[in-house]
Amino acid sequence: MDPWHIMLMCADGVPGGAMVSGPDCGAVFRYWSWVFPSHRQTKLGMFGMRAFDEHWNNNRFHKAFTFVRPENEVARMLLKRYGYRETALLEKHIFGEDYLLIEKFYTRQDVPYDSGYVGRLQRMKNRLKSLVGA
């Protein structure tokens, strides 16, 4: 699994938040993201959003998406600032609570989908390519 699916955000070497994501049917789903209270007045959240999109908008996935509680205005504003759009209100979706589906389309080309995992055969192919310079 790609280690970027667990992204720790640090400011001056001090952990200040994290993002956890995973592949989901050709998209990357941001399961959970947070910024510690001690870092909420910094730009760490914006840095994390930018780093997340810069890494994943690489032709592996056609979009990124997440769920946000409708009353979480800060998360909604931050996602909107980085090009995400509110697609749907999911009523009584998780444990009877409402959530917004928020997504951002990436610039994926028409190539086979990435499952998010590299198997033994692909690792051997990649190693062979690196040895022969292909």
N, C-alpha and C positions, 0 to 999 in steps of 0.2 A: 504494500500500500504506500502511496506517495506520502512522505513525511509532512508535506505542506497541508495535509488535511487536519493537522493539529498545529496551529500557528500561535506561538506565544508572542505577545507584544510587550516590548521592554522600552523603558525610557532611562537613559544613562545606566544601563545594565540592571535596572530594577524592574521586575515583572509588574506590568500594569494592566494586563488583560489577555484575552485569548480568543481565538475563533476555532471552532471544530466543524469540519465539513466532510462530505463524502459523495461519491458518485451515485447518481440516481437516474437510470434510463437515459443516458446521454446528456444529462445536466449535472451541475454540481450544486448540491443542497447544503446550505449553511445551517447546520443543526442548531448551533448555539454560538453566540458571541457576547462578550461582555467586557466592560472596562471597570477596574476596581474603583471604588469611591475616591481613593487618594489620587487618581489620575483623570478624573472626569472633567477637570478644568484645563486639561492639556489637549494637544492635538493628536493624542495617541489613537483615538478612534478613527480619525480621518486618515492617519498613516496606515492603520490596519486595513481599512476599506480599500485604499489605493493599492497596497501590496497584494491583497487578496485578488482583486480584479486584474492587476498586471500579471500575476502568476497564472491564473486560470484562463484568461482570455488568450489561449495559445493553440487554438484549433482542436483541443481535446473535447470540449463541451460546447453545446449550442446555447446554453444560458446558465446563469446562476439564479437561485431562488431561495427564499426563506419565508418563515412565518413570523409575523409580528403582532403583538396584541394591539388592538385599535387605539387604546389609550396611551400607548408608548410613543408620544409625540417626538421625543428626541431621536429615537431609532428611525422613525418614519422620515423625519427631516434629513437625517444623515444619509439614508439610503437614496432619497430623492436627489440630494446634492450630487451623488455619484452615478446618476443615470438610471436608477432602479425605478420601476413604476408599480403602483398598486393595481393588481390585476383582478382580484376577487376578494370578497368578504366571505369567509368560511364560517357559517353560523354553527355554534355548538359543536365545533370540530374536534378539539382535544379536551378530554375530560369535561365536556359540556361548555367549554369556553369558546368565544369568538376569536378568530385570527384573520389577519389580512395575508393574502398570498402576494408577495412582492418579488418581482423578478427583473433581471437585466439580460438582454440578449447579447451574445458574444458573436464574434466574427468567424464562426466555424465554417470550414470548407467542407465539401462533400467527400468525406473520407470515412472509413469504417469507424464506428464508435469505440471509444476507449472505456473499458470496464473499470478502470481505476487501479487495476492490479496487473502486475507483470509476472507471468508464469515462468516456469523453468525453461521452457523452449525459447521464449522470447529473450530471457536473460542470456541464454547460450548464443542466440543469434546476435544480440547486441555486443556480447563479448568478442565474438568472432569478427564482427565488423570493425570493432576498435583495434583488433590485432592486425587486420589486413589493411586498415586505413580507408575503409569504404564509407 
